[in-house]
Amino acid sequence: MNGDGTKDLITGHYWPGDIFIFYGKSGGGFEAMQNLKDETGRNLNAGGVWKSEQDPDMQSLAAAPYATDFDGDGDFDMLIGNIVGNIVFIENIGDAKTPKFSTKRTQLTAAGAKIEVGGGDSGPVHVDWDKDGKRDLLTGAGDGSVIFFKNIGVETAPKFAKGIALVPALKNQYGSIPVGQQPVRAASRTKVFVVDYNHDGRNDLLVGDYCSIDRPEPKLTPEQIKTRDALRKDRDAVNQEMDKFFEKLGSGDKMTADEEKEMAEISERFSKIYEELSPLEAGTDSHGFVWLYLAKDGVAKK
Amino acid sequence: MFRSLRRAAVTLAALACLTAPALGSDHFQKPTRLRAGEDFVDTEIGHAAPYIADWDGDGKLDLLVGQFGDGKLRIYKNTGTNKAPEYAAYRYFQIGGKDVKVPTG
């Protein structure tokens, strides 16, 4: 990002969706995480200024950034996917040594319409998928698809054709897997990476996902059943406590330090109960697999 | 964080979708899940976000996977070759001997 010859690492996060950077150090390793800023010094994200903590600009949430020289002027610009499923372009109006991100946000379009992938949660990559010498746009999506937007413009002024699903959307919303079955494809909230994984000259896909798999009711000893029932009572009590807490909180703008502390304390107790209770009852586990979609041998190499 | 997640769940449910045409060709082989040793690569609270790079500078491409749980980044060292990668057990991305955590919000 700063042209010092070391690799840096960028990441987004969920809320409010700021973009962070870990600058690489010359001797190896990374500096501590810091916010990237826009030209006015505001933390960089894909959204506008929020009216209040309770009224977020959805554009900034669940940020999935990709640093790339999008306009071909020699520095890293930012493409950011979000919870809505759009792809937001923020130009670096500085240079390769001193990044300076514009306050202007541009929604990328495909075939004249704003990109908005199914189920939201876009995460763009800017690579030459079809090897025609121009970088295209690919993104995962909340619905489990991977969409390819072919660049039908030029390399330094991309223009994208209507999206094509390289991986189709899921038939059931979250790709949930019933008890006793195993997933056979990437589930929801896909995040994509393009690489010729087997070095055969064809682009392949790595697809990360969010997959929930149901867990059967376990066989328990009478002793375990007692423990389970006690834990369930505890869980219900903490749930009620949490409901009361949120009720009390109302729609106030910011939590006080005491409220933050109280919430952390309740959350911690909830997590602990949940951890002990889960193995003792049927439920659903969250997984995040990485799927390899290898191009077939018959696919043209170009 | 709970408040944020609740709020987002409500708004997310209200959002519109776009459907893209299917590829209509059989471009890919049957997908497989990457493994590290015997185990599947499987991140905490899901939301795996993969990336391939030579992390440790040994000339072999390693696998990096971001996860939702604690906002941590897993590094799976490639102990095979570039053409046929094999991954060792992961370790988390660290700075100064501590796991790096990106806050949820």
Interface residues (C-beta under 8 A of the other chain):
Chain A: K7 T11 H13 Y14 W15 P16 G17 F20 F22 G29 F30 E31 A32 M33 Q54 P56 M58 L61 A62 A64 I83 V84 G85 I115 E116 V117 G118 G119 G120 G123 D143 S145 I147 K162 G163 I164 A165 L166 V167 P168 A169 P183 V184 R185 A186 R189 K191 F193 V195 Y197 N198 H199 L205 L206 V207 G208 D209 Y210 C211 S212 M242 F246 L249 M255 M263 S267 S286 H287 G288 F289 V290 W291 L292 Y293 L294 A295 K296 V299
Chain B: M1 F2 R3 S4 R6 R7 A8 T11 L12 L15 A16 C17 L18 T19 A20 P21 A22 L23 D26 H27 F28 Q29 K30 P31 T32 R33 L34 F40 V41 D42 T43 E44 I45 G46 H47 A48 A49 P50 Y51 I52 A53 L61 L63 V65 G66 Q67 F68 G71 L73 N82 K83 A84 P85 I95 V100 V102 P103 T104 G105
